């Protein structure tokens, strides 16, 4: 088994559809410029309320990716 070294970066994703969609949006956008994303961790969840209802979800995620050789 080889040793793994990961770089970790933190970003926020959002979606009016829910938490899972917010995570997907964050990872999808990050994968356009980051390569070798291997894992994620949701560290915060919050939302926006309009007229007494949840209008938008936001998540903070940490992404781990391996460095290029």
Backbone atoms as SQL, in Angstrom:
CREATE TABLE atoms (id INTEGER PRIMARY KEY, chain TEXT, resi INTEGER, resn TEXT, atom TEXT, x REAL, y REAL, z REAL);
INSERT INTO atoms VALUES
  (1, 'A', 1, 'UNK', 'N', 0.851, -1.174, 0.000),
  (2, 'A', 1, 'UNK', 'CA', 0.000, 0.000, 0.000),
  (3, 'A', 1, 'UNK', 'C', 0.896, 1.236, 0.000),
  (4, 'A', 2, 'UNK', 'N', 0.626, 2.156, -0.894),
  (5, 'A', 2, 'UNK', 'CA', 1.411, 3.380, -0.970),
  (6, 'A', 2, 'UNK', 'C', 0.875, 4.419, 0.009),
  (7, 'A', 3, 'UNK', 'N', 1.763, 5.312, 0.430),
  (8, 'A', 3, 'UNK', 'CA', 1.355, 6.396, 1.324),
  (9, 'A', 3, 'UNK', 'C', 0.605, 7.451, 0.524),
  (10, 'A', 4, 'UNK', 'N', -0.416, 8.015, 1.118),
  (11, 'A', 4, 'UNK', 'CA', -1.206, 9.044, 0.452),
  (12, 'A', 4, 'UNK', 'C', -0.988, 10.384, 1.128),
  (13, 'A', 5, 'UNK', 'N', -0.825, 11.421, 0.331),
  (14, 'A', 5, 'UNK', 'CA', -0.733, 12.785, 0.827),
  (15, 'A', 5, 'UNK', 'C', -1.842, 13.575, 0.154),
  (16, 'A', 6, 'UNK', 'N', -2.621, 14.282, 0.943),
  (17, 'A', 6, 'UNK', 'CA', -3.745, 15.033, 0.423),
  (18, 'A', 6, 'UNK', 'C', -3.571, 16.523, 0.705),
  (19, 'A', 7, 'UNK', 'N', -3.994, 17.318, -0.231),
  (20, 'A', 7, 'UNK', 'CA', -4.158, 18.754, -0.033),
  (21, 'A', 7, 'UNK', 'C', -5.624, 18.940, 0.331),
  (22, 'A', 8, 'UNK', 'N', -5.912, 19.826, 1.282),
  (23, 'A', 8, 'UNK', 'CA', -7.290, 20.066, 1.704),
  (24, 'A', 8, 'UNK', 'C', -7.640, 21.520, 1.432),
  (25, 'A', 9, 'UNK', 'N', -8.791, 21.723, 0.828),
  (26, 'A', 9, 'UNK', 'CA', -9.279, 23.075, 0.585),
  (27, 'A', 9, 'UNK', 'C', -10.727, 23.153, 1.066),
  (28, 'A', 10, 'UNK', 'N', -11.165, 24.337, 1.416),
  (29, 'A', 10, 'UNK', 'CA', -12.508, 24.539, 1.944),
  (30, 'A', 10, 'UNK', 'C', -13.268, 25.489, 1.037),
  (31, 'A', 11, 'UNK', 'N', -14.531, 25.168, 0.765),
  (32, 'A', 11, 'UNK', 'CA', -15.368, 26.042, -0.044),
  (33, 'A', 11, 'UNK', 'C', -16.828, 25.885, 0.344),
  (34, 'A', 12, 'UNK', 'N', -17.662, 26.751, -0.172),
  (35, 'A', 12, 'UNK', 'CA', -19.097, 26.720, 0.119),
  (36, 'A', 12, 'UNK', 'C', -19.875, 26.463, -1.163),
  (37, 'A', 13, 'UNK', 'N', -20.892, 25.646, -1.045),
  (38, 'A', 13, 'UNK', 'CA', -21.803, 25.400, -2.155),
  (39, 'A', 13, 'UNK', 'C', -23.205, 25.760, -1.725),
  (40, 'A', 14, 'UNK', 'N', -24.066, 26.064, -2.696),
  (41, 'A', 14, 'UNK', 'CA', -25.432, 26.432, -2.354),
  (42, 'A', 14, 'UNK', 'C', -26.405, 25.875, -3.386),
  (43, 'A', 15, 'UNK', 'N', -27.659, 25.770, -2.953),
  (44, 'A', 15, 'UNK', 'CA', -28.719, 25.304, -3.844),
  (45, 'A', 15, 'UNK', 'C', -30.075, 25.565, -3.191),
  (46, 'A', 16, 'UNK', 'N', -31.067, 25.917, -3.991),
  (47, 'A', 16, 'UNK', 'CA', -32.416, 26.024, -3.449),
  (48, 'A', 16, 'UNK', 'C', -33.079, 24.645, -3.305),
  (49, 'A', 17, 'UNK', 'N', -32.445, 23.597, -3.832),
  (50, 'A', 17, 'UNK', 'CA', -33.046, 22.257, -3.857),
  (51, 'A', 17, 'UNK', 'C', -32.764, 21.427, -2.616),
  (52, 'A', 18, 'UNK', 'N', -31.682, 21.725, -1.870),
  (53, 'A', 18, 'UNK', 'CA', -31.393, 20.960, -0.667),
  (54, 'A', 18, 'UNK', 'C', -29.913, 20.832, -0.397),
  (55, 'A', 19, 'UNK', 'N', -29.610, 20.181, 0.725),
  (56, 'A', 19, 'UNK', 'CA', -28.227, 20.033, 1.166),
  (57, 'A', 19, 'UNK', 'C', -27.414, 19.208, 0.174),
  (58, 'A', 20, 'UNK', 'N', -27.947, 18.087, -0.250),
  (59, 'A', 20, 'UNK', 'CA', -27.209, 17.219, -1.178),
  (60, 'A', 20, 'UNK', 'C', -26.891, 17.946, -2.476),
  (61, 'A', 21, 'UNK', 'N', -27.821, 18.707, -2.998),
  (62, 'A', 21, 'UNK', 'CA', -27.586, 19.476, -4.221),
  (63, 'A', 21, 'UNK', 'C', -26.525, 20.550, -3.997),
  (64, 'A', 22, 'UNK', 'N', -26.503, 21.147, -2.819),
  (65, 'A', 22, 'UNK', 'CA', -25.486, 22.148, -2.504),
  (66, 'A', 22, 'UNK', 'C', -24.094, 21.516, -2.480),
  (67, 'A', 23, 'UNK', 'N', -23.981, 20.315, -1.909),
  (68, 'A', 23, 'UNK', 'CA', -22.706, 19.591, -1.906),
  (69, 'A', 23, 'UNK', 'C', -22.299, 19.250, -3.325),
  (70, 'A', 24, 'UNK', 'N', -23.229, 18.733, -4.102),
  (71, 'A', 24, 'UNK', 'CA', -22.946, 18.383, -5.498),
  (72, 'A', 24, 'UNK', 'C', -22.469, 19.604, -6.287),
  (73, 'A', 25, 'UNK', 'N', -23.108, 20.750, -6.074),
  (74, 'A', 25, 'UNK', 'CA', -22.702, 21.975, -6.782),
  (75, 'A', 25, 'UNK', 'C', -21.270, 22.370, -6.414),
  (76, 'A', 26, 'UNK', 'N', -20.930, 22.278, -5.136),
  (77, 'A', 26, 'UNK', 'CA', -19.581, 22.631, -4.699),
  (78, 'A', 26, 'UNK', 'C', -18.541, 21.707, -5.324),
  (79, 'A', 27, 'UNK', 'N', -18.794, 20.404, -5.281),
  (80, 'A', 27, 'UNK', 'CA', -17.828, 19.438, -5.817),
  (81, 'A', 27, 'UNK', 'C', -17.735, 19.541, -7.332),
  (82, 'A', 28, 'UNK', 'N', -18.852, 19.708, -7.984),
  (83, 'A', 28, 'UNK', 'CA', -18.857, 19.823, -9.440),
  (84, 'A', 28, 'UNK', 'C', -18.056, 21.026, -9.906),
  (85, 'A', 29, 'UNK', 'N', -18.280, 22.154, -9.259),
  (86, 'A', 29, 'UNK', 'CA', -17.550, 23.371, -9.643),
  (87, 'A', 29, 'UNK', 'C', -16.064, 23.243, -9.329),
  (88, 'A', 30, 'UNK', 'N', -15.734, 22.692, -8.176),
  (89, 'A', 30, 'UNK', 'CA', -14.329, 22.529, -7.789),
  (90, 'A', 30, 'UNK', 'C', -13.596, 21.594, -8.752),
  (91, 'A', 31, 'UNK', 'N', -14.287, 20.573, -9.241),
  (92, 'A', 31, 'UNK', 'CA', -13.639, 19.604, -10.132),
  (93, 'A', 31, 'UNK', 'C', -13.277, 20.196, -11.489),
  (94, 'A', 32, 'UNK', 'N', -13.776, 21.392, -11.793),
  (95, 'A', 32, 'UNK', 'CA', -13.385, 22.052, -13.044),
  (96, 'A', 32, 'UNK', 'C', -11.939, 22.548, -12.985),
  (97, 'A', 33, 'UNK', 'N', -11.433, 22.818, -11.786),
  (98, 'A', 33, 'UNK', 'CA', -10.059, 23.321, -11.661),
  (99, 'A', 33, 'UNK', 'C', -9.176, 22.453, -10.772),
  (100, 'A', 34, 'UNK', 'N', -9.759, 21.664, -9.874),
  (101, 'A', 34, 'UNK', 'CA', -8.981, 20.767, -9.024),
  (102, 'A', 34, 'UNK', 'C', -9.047, 19.358, -9.589),
  (103, 'A', 35, 'UNK', 'N', -7.933, 18.660, -9.537),
  (104, 'A', 35, 'UNK', 'CA', -7.877, 17.290, -10.056),
  (105, 'A', 35, 'UNK', 'C', -7.677, 16.316, -8.902),
  (106, 'A', 36, 'UNK', 'N', -8.068, 15.097, -9.115),
  (107, 'A', 36, 'UNK', 'CA', -7.845, 14.007, -8.151),
  (108, 'A', 36, 'UNK', 'C', -8.572, 14.218, -6.821),
  (109, 'A', 37, 'UNK', 'N', -9.773, 14.794, -6.855),
  (110, 'A', 37, 'UNK', 'CA', -10.560, 14.935, -5.628),
  (111, 'A', 37, 'UNK', 'C', -10.930, 13.529, -5.160),
  (112, 'A', 38, 'UNK', 'N', -10.636, 13.246, -3.881),
  (113, 'A', 38, 'UNK', 'CA', -10.842, 11.899, -3.347),
  (114, 'A', 38, 'UNK', 'C', -11.905, 11.825, -2.259),
  (115, 'A', 39, 'UNK', 'N', -12.105, 12.896, -1.506),
  (116, 'A', 39, 'UNK', 'CA', -13.080, 12.837, -0.420),
  (117, 'A', 39, 'UNK', 'C', -13.590, 14.235, -0.093),
  (118, 'A', 40, 'UNK', 'N', -14.684, 14.265, 0.655),
  (119, 'A', 40, 'UNK', 'CA', -15.214, 15.540, 1.143),
  (120, 'A', 40, 'UNK', 'C', -15.778, 15.350, 2.536),
  (121, 'A', 41, 'UNK', 'N', -15.855, 16.460, 3.264),
  (122, 'A', 41, 'UNK', 'CA', -16.433, 16.485, 4.599),
  (123, 'A', 41, 'UNK', 'C', -17.288, 17.739, 4.712),
  (124, 'A', 42, 'UNK', 'N', -18.546, 17.572, 5.060),
  (125, 'A', 42, 'UNK', 'CA', -19.417, 18.732, 5.290),
  (126, 'A', 42, 'UNK', 'C', -19.139, 19.232, 6.704),
  (127, 'A', 43, 'UNK', 'N', -18.692, 20.483, 6.819),
  (128, 'A', 43, 'UNK', 'CA', -18.334, 21.026, 8.129),
  (129, 'A', 43, 'UNK', 'C', -19.379, 21.988, 8.680),
  (130, 'A', 44, 'UNK', 'N', -20.190, 22.572, 7.809),
  (131, 'A', 44, 'UNK', 'CA', -21.246, 23.492, 8.250),
  (132, 'A', 44, 'UNK', 'C', -22.438, 23.363, 7.312),
  (133, 'A', 45, 'UNK', 'N', -23.614, 23.555, 7.880),
  (134, 'A', 45, 'UNK', 'CA', -24.846, 23.594, 7.097),
  (135, 'A', 45, 'UNK', 'C', -25.651, 24.790, 7.580),
  (136, 'A', 46, 'UNK', 'N', -26.133, 25.564, 6.643),
  (137, 'A', 46, 'UNK', 'CA', -26.967, 26.707, 7.003),
  (138, 'A', 46, 'UNK', 'C', -27.938, 26.979, 5.856),
  (139, 'A', 47, 'UNK', 'N', -28.872, 27.866, 6.095),
  (140, 'A', 47, 'UNK', 'CA', -29.841, 28.165, 5.056),
  (141, 'A', 47, 'UNK', 'C', -30.380, 29.575, 5.163),
  (142, 'A', 48, 'UNK', 'N', -31.084, 29.939, 4.127),
  (143, 'A', 48, 'UNK', 'CA', -31.721, 31.258, 4.051),
  (144, 'A', 48, 'UNK', 'C', -33.227, 31.065, 4.156),
  (145, 'A', 49, 'UNK', 'N', -33.849, 31.901, 4.950),
  (146, 'A', 49, 'UNK', 'CA', -35.298, 31.821, 5.159),
  (147, 'A', 49, 'UNK', 'C', -35.962, 33.027, 4.516),
  (148, 'A', 50, 'UNK', 'N', -37.000, 32.759, 3.732),
  (149, 'A', 50, 'UNK', 'CA', -37.821, 33.823, 3.139),
  (150, 'A', 50, 'UNK', 'C', -39.285, 33.509, 3.395),
  (151, 'A', 51, 'UNK', 'N', -39.995, 34.468, 3.909),
  (152, 'A', 51, 'UNK', 'CA', -41.433, 34.311, 4.187),
  (153, 'A', 51, 'UNK', 'C', -41.730, 33.080, 5.045),
  (154, 'A', 52, 'UNK', 'N', -40.857, 32.831, 6.023),
  (155, 'A', 52, 'UNK', 'CA', -41.093, 31.724, 6.938),
  (156, 'A', 52, 'UNK', 'C', -40.791, 30.349, 6.393),
  (157, 'A', 53, 'UNK', 'N', -40.137, 30.275, 5.236),
  (158, 'A', 53, 'UNK', 'CA', -39.824, 28.982, 4.614),
  (159, 'A', 53, 'UNK', 'C', -38.353, 28.936, 4.215),
  (160, 'A', 54, 'UNK', 'N', -37.807, 27.742, 4.156),
  (161, 'A', 54, 'UNK', 'CA', -36.427, 27.577, 3.697),
  (162, 'A', 54, 'UNK', 'C', -36.379, 27.901, 2.210),
  (163, 'A', 55, 'UNK', 'N', -35.545, 28.863, 1.854),
  (164, 'A', 55, 'UNK', 'CA', -35.449, 29.290, 0.458),
  (165, 'A', 55, 'UNK', 'C', -34.167, 28.802, -0.208),
  (166, 'A', 56, 'UNK', 'N', -33.111, 28.615, 0.582),
  (167, 'A', 56, 'UNK', 'CA', -31.816, 28.284, 0.003),
  (168, 'A', 56, 'UNK', 'C', -30.967, 27.557, 1.037),
  (169, 'A', 57, 'UNK', 'N', -30.241, 26.547, 0.610),
  (170, 'A', 57, 'UNK', 'CA', -29.322, 25.806, 1.470),
  (171, 'A', 57, 'UNK', 'C', -27.891, 26.185, 1.128),
  (172, 'A', 58, 'UNK', 'N', -27.035, 26.252, 2.150),
  (173, 'A', 58, 'UNK', 'CA', -25.611, 26.490, 1.955),
  (174, 'A', 58, 'UNK', 'C', -24.844, 25.474, 2.800),
  (175, 'A', 59, 'UNK', 'N', -23.768, 24.939, 2.244),
  (176, 'A', 59, 'UNK', 'CA', -22.909, 24.024, 2.985),
  (177, 'A', 59, 'UNK', 'C', -21.456, 24.453, 2.818),
  (178, 'A', 60, 'UNK', 'N', -20.694, 24.271, 3.869),
  (179, 'A', 60, 'UNK', 'CA', -19.249, 24.432, 3.781),
  (180, 'A', 60, 'UNK', 'C', -18.671, 23.030, 3.738),
  (181, 'A', 61, 'UNK', 'N', -17.823, 22.777, 2.769),
  (182, 'A', 61, 'UNK', 'CA', -17.209, 21.455, 2.619),
  (183, 'A', 61, 'UNK', 'C', -15.694, 21.585, 2.561),
  (184, 'A', 62, 'UNK', 'N', -15.036, 20.591, 3.123),
  (185, 'A', 62, 'UNK', 'CA', -13.597, 20.437, 2.943),
  (186, 'A', 62, 'UNK', 'C', -13.423, 19.348, 1.895),
  (187, 'A', 63, 'UNK', 'N', -12.596, 19.628, 0.899),
  (188, 'A', 63, 'UNK', 'CA', -12.303, 18.660, -0.139),
  (189, 'A', 63, 'UNK', 'C', -10.861, 18.209, -0.009),
  (190, 'A', 64, 'UNK', 'N', -10.642, 16.912, -0.100),
  (191, 'A', 64, 'UNK', 'CA', -9.278, 16.372, -0.098),
  (192, 'A', 64, 'UNK', 'C', -8.944, 15.859, -1.476),
  (193, 'A', 65, 'UNK', 'N', -7.777, 16.249, -1.969),
  (194, 'A', 65, 'UNK', 'CA', -7.356, 15.757, -3.276),
  (195, 'A', 65, 'UNK', 'C', -5.865, 15.446, -3.246),
  (196, 'A', 66, 'UNK', 'N', -5.475, 14.478, -4.056),
  (197, 'A', 66, 'UNK', 'CA', -4.065, 14.111, -4.127),
  (198, 'A', 66, 'UNK', 'C', -3.325, 15.045, -5.065),
  (199, 'A', 67, 'UNK', 'N', -2.080, 15.270, -4.776),
  (200, 'A', 67, 'UNK', 'CA', -1.250, 16.165, -5.588),
  (201, 'A', 67, 'UNK', 'C', -0.733, 15.425, -6.809),
  (202, 'A', 68, 'UNK', 'N', -0.568, 16.153, -7.918),
  (203, 'A', 68, 'UNK', 'CA', 0.011, 15.566, -9.123),
  (204, 'A', 68, 'UNK', 'C', 1.480, 15.225, -8.872),
  (205, 'A', 69, 'UNK', 'N', 1.930, 14.175, -9.527),
  (206, 'A', 69, 'UNK', 'CA', 3.362, 13.800, -9.433),
  (207, 'A', 69, 'UNK', 'C', 4.226, 14.761, -10.196);
